[in-house]
Amino acid sequence: MRKPARCELILGGLVAAYIALSVVAYTDFPRRAPDPPLTDLERRGLAVWRGNNCQACHQMYGFGGFLGPDLTNRVTEATPDTEFRAIMEEGAREMPAFHMTQADQEAVLAFLRAVNRTGQSQPTPLATIEGVSPIAHFERLADEWIRGSGSPMDAAVEAGLDVWTARGCGACHAPFIDGQMRAPDLTRSSFDRSVPALRAVLDSGQRNMPPFEMTDEEVEALSAYLEWLSSNRRDLVRLNDSLLEHEEFSWSTMPWFEYK
């Protein structure tokens, strides 16, 4: 058998594969229905986004800066506006305060929701079956615990949960794992949840956490809530695993040339 014929066959196969891949890429196959045009409110949000040069720090579809998180899929229909209100008004960590008006806030969030509907920037093969907002996550856990135990929470614990939610603590502190910017798990046995310890951290801040002005009543309620989380940690971890049940992963379902 003549060896050059085998080389020509391999080369021909590679050329054919290149042509086929080029056709798929340049025809954008399989095509999907075009996204609806932006509404007036969403266009205003785009103007605010561009006017404040947000993409210098935040990525969109994987393009942009690296100082802040990718916002392509950060704001969904289920994400409450309150989760971002303080950030857009006062800033957070490296992000400066833009002092956005409520109208501009609503426009930016509407624009980000429109972007979210266009697809995914990052693959999420192990996404949870039912997504939970970081701010509302602890409230959902409390609801599941009350439903399972048949007992209400103490008034002080419930007041602490209200403080936790209103202050947006769940945006950084995740349940039972380290959260954003390595925010610690506050349910660990080694963490000091006493009122004096919390007061010291809240008054001066710690590492990436800014200071928070809270009344003595708020700090006491927060301490009671964190102690409740720690005392019921085993049951709450089980409830959290059930709440965040993941979809089954299969390589056969992963798109090979684009993310949906």
N, C-alpha and C positions, 0 to 999 in steps of 0.2 A: 504493500500500500504506500502510495506516495505521500510523504509528510506534509508538503505544502498544501495539499487539498484539505487536510484537516485544519490547518491554520486559517485557510480561506473560509471554511465553514464557521469556525469560531468567530472570526472577524465579521462575517455576514450576520451572524446572530446578534452580536453586539450592536452593529449598526441598526438592525431592525428594532432591537429593544430601545435604542436611543430615539429612533423616529417615533415609535409608539408612545414613549414617555413624553416626547415633545408635543405630540398631538393632544394627549390628555391634558398636559399643563396649559397649553395655549388656547385650547377650546374650553377650559374651565369645566371639564366634565367630571362628575355629573353636575349639571346645572341645578340651581335651586331658584325659587321665586325671588325676585329682587326685593330688597328691604323697602318698606314704605318710606316716603320722604319725611324729613324731620318736620315736626309741627313748629309753629311760631315760637312756642315756649322752649322747645328743644334747640331751635336755632339761636335763641337768645342765650341759652346755656352754653352753646358752642362759642358764641362771641365772648362770653365771660371767661370761658376756659382759655381761649386764645389771648384775650386781653391781659390776663394774669400770668401768661406764659407757664401754665401748669405742666405742660409736657417737658419742660426743662428738668423737672424732678420726677414726674410720674410717667410711666410707660402706658401706651395704648396700642394694643395688638402686638406687644413686644418691642415697640419702637418708642424711644424717649429716654429720659434720664433714669438714674439708678438710685437717687437719694430717697425717693418715696416708693410705695408699693405700686404694682401694676393695677390700674383702675378699670381695665376693660370689663371685668365681670365682678367688680366689687360692690356695685349698687344694683340690687334686683328689685322686682316689684314688691317683694316681702320685706325689704330693708326699711326700717323706720327712718324718717328724716332726722329725728332727734339724735340718731347715732353720729351724724356728721355736723350737726349745728354748731357745737362748741368748737370743733376743729376749724370750720370755715370762718367763725367769728374771731376766735382767739389764737388760732394756730396750735401746733403741738410739736414738741421736740424741735426738729430741724425746720419744720414748716412755720413760716412767719404768720403773723396775724394779718389777714386780708380785710377784716372788718366788713364782710359781705352783708349787704342788706338781705332781708328775708326774701325779697323778690328774686335777687340774684342767686340765693341759695336754692330756691325752688327750681329755678331755671337750670342750674348746673346739675342738680340731681336728676331732673327730667332728661337732660342730655345723656348723663351716664347710664340711666336706665335704657335709653334708646340704643346706646352702644352695646349694652349687655345683651339685648335681644338679637344682635347681629351674629352672635356665635361665641366661641370660647377662644381666649388667647392662649391658655395653657391646658394641656390634656388633664382630665380628672377621671382616670379609670376607676379609682376607688372612692368616688364621691359618695356622700351619704344619700340614702334614699330620700330622706326628707331633710333639707337644709334648715339650719337653725341660726338665726341672727346672733352674733356674739353678745349683744346687749340683752337680748331676751332669753339667752340660753339658760341662765340660772333660774329665771322665772319658770321656764318650762320644766326644769328639774324639780323645783318646789311643787309644781302642780302634779307631776308624776308621783312624787313622794306622798303627797296628801291623798291622792287617789288610791295609792297602793296601801297606805297605812290606815286610812279611814280616820285619821286624826288631824286636826288643824295645827298649824304652827303657833308657838307662843307669840303674843303680841310684840314683844321686844325683838324676836327673831324676824317677824314679818316686817317690822319697822326697819330693821337692818337691811333686809332685801330691797325695800323701797329706796333706801339711801344708795345701796350698791347699784341699782338700776338707774336711778336719776343721775348719778355721777358718772355713769358709763364705765364703771370699773371693768366690766366684762370685755371691753374693747381690747384690753391688754392682758388681763388675767383670765386665762382659760381654765375650764374645770379639770382639775386633777393632772395637769401637765404644765410645763413651762409655756407661757404665752408669747405674745408679740414682744420683740426686743428683749427676749429672755426674762420677761416678767415672771416672778416665781409663783409656784402653786401655793396659795395661801392656806390650803387645807392640810399641809404636811404637819406631822407632829412636832417637828423641830422649829416651826415658825411661831413666834411670840405674838399672840393675838390679844394680849391684854390691852386695856384702855391706854395706859401710859406709853406702851410701845407703839401702838397705832398713832397716838397723838404726835409722838416724836417724828414718825415717818411722814405723816400728813402735813405737819407744819413746815418741815424743811425739804421734803422730797427725798428721793433716793435714786441714784444713778440716772436712768432715763425718765423716772417718774417725777413730774412737777409737783410742787406743793399744792395742797387743797385746803381751803378754808372751810372748816366744819365746826358746828356747835358741839358742846359737850354731849348733848343728847344724841346727836348724829353719830359721834364716835362710839358712845356706849352701845347704841343700837347696832352699829357695824361690827363691834366686837362680839356681841351676842350672836349675830348671824354667822360670823366666821367660825365661832366655836360650835355652832349647830352643824355647819358643814363638816367640820373636822370630826365631830362625834358620830355623825351618820355617814361617814365617808364610804364605808364598805357598801352599804345599800345604795348610796347615790352613784357610786362608780358603776354598779350593775345597771341601774336605771339609765345612766348616761350611755352605756354600751348599747342598750336596747334602743334608746332614742336616736343614736347615731349609727343604726344598722347600715352596713355598707352593701352596695351592689356587688354581685359576683363579678369577678374579673375574668375576662377571656381575651387572649391575644387576637382571636379571630374577629372580635368586634372592634378592634382598634383600626381607624382609618389609616391607610398606608402612605398617603401623600398629602393629607391635609387634616386639620382638626375641624370637627363640626362646629 
